[in-house]
Amino acid sequence: MASKELKVFSRDEVAKHNKEDDLWIIIDGKVYDITRFKNLHPGGASVFLDDEIPGQDATEAFYGLHRHDVITKPQYTRLQVGVVEGEKSVIHSRVVGELSKVPYAEPTWLSDGYFSPYYTENHRKFQKAMRVFIDEVVAPDAIAREADGKPPSKSVIEAMEKLNIHAMRMGPGKHLKSLKLMDGLVKPEEFDYFHELIITQEFARCGQRGYGDGMMSGSVIGLPPVLNFGSEEIKAKVVPDVLSGRKPICLAISEAFAGSDVAGLRTSAVKTEDGKHWIINGTKKWITNGTFAHYFTVGCKTEDGFTVILVERGEGVETKAIKTSYSPSAGTAYVTFDNVKVPVENTLGPEGSGIFVMLSNFNHERWVMCCSSARSQRLIVEECLLWTTQRKAFGKPLHSQAVIRSKLAAMIARVESTQNWLENLTYQMNNMSYKQQAAKLAGPIGLLKMHATRSAQETATDAVQIFGGRGITKTGMGQFIEHYHRTVPFDAILGGAEDVLGDLGVRQAIRSMPKNARL
């Protein structure tokens, strides 16, 4: 269907349409006839009858109340009757895959005129391809599923499988061998933790926290123990299922009785008399993706101590959804194991070595959360910079107030410090073996996660103050701020509480203190 022809009007011509029964306005060089629409306006017709609105340029008033995507919706674009003579629209919808031009909206390595010792040209091409994929395929689904609470759509999971994104989210390793990554954009042997960082941070840009966890984050933390400690037979059976997205896996460690204290877990695994099976009994709580997971990587108390066992959904395994502050799309669950019979071959690592299995796994899990936290904070910085520029208070832009600039300065400092520390540790991971990472980086990653999540909560609080009432409203200008402020505590809890991780970092440092060191 051909688009309607738009007429050209002078501003004087538009100004004549300034009555209640003949009402036009100008927004960004475009002329809109809102005569009939004014009575349907959610905010009431009175806002259009102000002396400064009828027949006048309402651009500033519009963007003081609405996000740009409002004016791009079909029900509003059809109200456009023309354009202003000699003027061009200067406000455009963001192009799919493009980088933001707002200062600090992108990490330094993606900003014009800046350099980085960490990223190669391949990383840059990879980032561009990932952003296009996220913008076109993932983001629309994220918004819809966050709203209706359903798991990520099958079509998105399948689209990710075709590019082997599920496999790449597990990090570098043998599991990538012979796979075609991102349509061949990166070779399996060249894929590193910076590529994975890019994937995680591009996903975080969606700003839909429940959906983000629902997007197989349980597999990101539940499959590595299988990859690193499972038998060849187990890997051959489980890994293809999980990486295809057909049978998700989740990590089942936390309980109502113990979270960060994995040694205090009560879920038990006892061997049968013939020694061929485990019988597992107990409960797990706050298990991400648990409601729709097919496999469970379970921490159990055994005769030899703490052991990690792979459990397949079946008889004796029950899951129940837990209501949380964010969308049910995350699949957060309460899991019950009632006399579940599991082959001993499903043991991940030696019996009693579960602490080492989980500690090494925690490094990657917490690092992924740091990647996401750093990028999510940056989204809030961008929102605040845009809002304080277009919002007028006392006749001036909001950022003309020193107190607002002070909050923005603190936000920027927090996100930049988090990203730079993150990139340093990512470089260390690229140059260390898995065993070296487990030995050296548990403390630093724990401290980084503590710093990232505390910074995030401070930024969320400041953002609400900057947006005011809009910062606690689920729709409109402050929708991302409200969502972030409501869901940001998840990062401070999942993967280990802040105080526990801070203490972990300090204890590791104390153990490394030289014996002969004195003031």
Secondary structure, 3 states (H helix, E strand, C coil): CCCCCCEEECHHHHHCCEECCEEEEEECCEEEECCCHHHHCCCCHHHHCCCCCCCCECHHHHHCCCCHHHHCCHHHHCCEEEEECCCCCCCCCCCCCCCCCCCCCCCHHHCCCCCCCCCCHHHHHHHHHHHHHHHHHHHHHHHHHHHHCCCCCHHHHHHHHHCCHHHHCCCCCHHHCCCCEHHHCECCCCCCHHHHHHHHHHHHCCCCHHHHHHCCHHHHHHCHHHHHHCCHHHHHHHHHHHHHCCCCEEEECCCCCCCCCHHHCCCEEEECCCCCEEEEEEEEEEECCCCCCCEEEEEEEECCEEEEEEEECCCCEEEEECCCCCCHHHCCEEEEEEEEEEEHHHEECCCCEHHHHHHHHHHHHHHHHHHHHHHHHHHHHHHHHHHHHHCEECCEEHHHCHHHHHHHHHHHHHHHHHHHHHHHHHHHHHCCCHHHHHHHCHHHHHHHHHHHHHHHHHHHHHHHHHHHHHHHCCCHHHHHHHHHHHHCHHHHHCCCCHHHHHHHHHHHHHHCCCCCCCC
